[in-house]
Amino acid sequence: AQKVTQAQTEISVVEKEDVTLDCVYETRDTTYYLFWYKQPPSGELVFLIRRNSFDEQNEISGRYSWNFQKSTSSFNFTITASQVVDSAVYFCALTTTGGGADGLTFGKGTHLIIQP
Amino acid sequence: DARVTQTPRHKVTEMGQEVTMRCQPILGHNTVFWYRQTMMQGLELLAYFRNRAPLDDSGMPKDRFSAEMPDATLATLKIQPSEPRDSAVYFCASGLGGQLSLPPLHFGNGTRLTVT
């Protein structure tokens, strides 16, 4: 069985602070894929990133960066110099197929509040 | 931009009434998912189809829920009779199944269902 744990239910920081969202996963498969999705107040789910289990290189995209560590089964997400527009619920997800087309297992989400 | 289209965006109904939610997947996608989002349970997979055939509906209450794909451009999720505990946001997602390293799942904007 697969499981994704996002222990932080809610995080509140002041604008321009850096913030890290934690994600810990469990799977018996050696090939798997990890995702992060953003759900802004408008409600849609926006894809942010996908990584496969064979690629442990950290990734940076603008103010966003992701730290994948197989040794600790973690796939953490850091926002640098946070902005009010980053306020949203962020979901970490896991699957054994690249596109997620056999279903994604989601964590419960972390509600990120960026205060001006 | 290709996108998954869900209708209606919002639905308020009384307990006992039939509810039908519709989803138009992205053209060419062969896999369609229904997810339900609640505060308590987070995002749960209800059912999914590949090439219009149901692959897994184990997450769906069988006595009142039914999911179908009448054709490749339409997926439906019905609840009959509806109950207050069905109040949630229902997301449809589509993707390309059966292969690795494919584009990630695309989610629709969801149907917010309220059963009074």
Interface residues (C-beta under 8 A of the other chain):
Chain A: F35 Y37 S42 G43 E44 L45 F47 R50 N52 F91 T97 G98 G99 G100 A101 D102 G103 L104 T105 F106 G107 K108 G109
Chain B: T31 F33 G42 L43 L45 Y48 R50 D56 V89 F91 A93 G95 L96 G97 G98 Q99 L100 S101 L102 P103 P104 L105 H106 F107 G108 N109 G110 R112
